[in-house]
Amino acid sequence: MIALNIALSGIASLLLLGGKISHSTFCIPLAINDESTCNINQESLCAKLLMETKLIIWDEAPIMNKLCFQAFDRTLRDIIRASDECVFLPSFSV
């Protein structure tokens, strides 16, 4: 199983085994608004990693802007929707 350790700040990420910064790991934009999404291509290795991940440990989550979580949620939903469409697309023969 895959677990991702991430944190808001670089100092906290150094304290986590294999820890990374949330903004760089999930490509969360720094200038964020209500309609933002993360810059993760649905065909990228990052998207494939997120599909295989079973647990995300997000240190310092309570001090993050809620728009970051909403952008990440929208991105994950897009990735899952795209993978479901690829798996369940019927094949038609002419």
N, C-alpha and C positions, 0 to 999 in steps of 0.2 A: 504494500500500500504506500501511497505517496502522501506526505504531509509537508506543507509549506510553512516555514517560520518567517514572518515578516513583522516589521515595526515601522512606526512613523518616522523616527529619527535614526540617524546613522549610529549614534552611540548605543541606543537600545538594540539595534540589529547586531552589533558586535557581540552582545552578551548572549545571543541566541545561537545555538548550534546550526550552522548553515543559514543563518538569518540574512535577510535582504531588506531593503527599504521598500515600503509599499508603493510609493509613487513610481519608482523605477521598475519594480517587478510587474505591476499591473498597468503600467503606462498611463497612470492617472494624470490628467492635465493639471497644471498648476493654476491656471486661470479657469476656474470651474463655475458652471451655472446649472440651472435646473434641467437642461437638455443635454448636458455633456455625456460623453461615453469615453471609455478608455480606448487608447490607440492600439488595439490588438486585432490583427487581421484574422479572420475566421479560418484561414488555411495555415497559419503560422505554427511554429513549434510551441510557442507560449499557449496558444489556444488548445493544442493537443495535450500539453501538460496540465492545463486547467481541467480538461475533460477527464483526465486520469486521476486527478487529485481527490483524495477522500477527506482530508482535514486541512483547514487553514487556521493556523495560530497567529492571530493579529494582535501583537502587543501594542499598547498605548491607543487602542481603538476608541476609548471614550473621549479622547481629546481631539479626535479628527472631526472635520466638517462632515455633516451628514450627506452633503452632496457628493463626496467621494464614494461613499457606500452606495448611493443611488446610481452613480455612473458605473461602478463596478457591477452592480446588480443588472443594469441594462445590458452591459457588455456580455456577461455570462448568459443571460437569456438569449441574446442574439447568437452566441456561439452554440448553445444547446439546440436552438431552433434550426440553425443551419445544418448541424450534424444529424438531427432527426429527419430533416428533409432529404438529406443525401442517403440515409439508410432506408427510408420508406418510400422513395420515389418509385412508382411502378414502371416497369420497362414495357414499352409497347413495340411491337414489331409491325412493319408495314408490308 
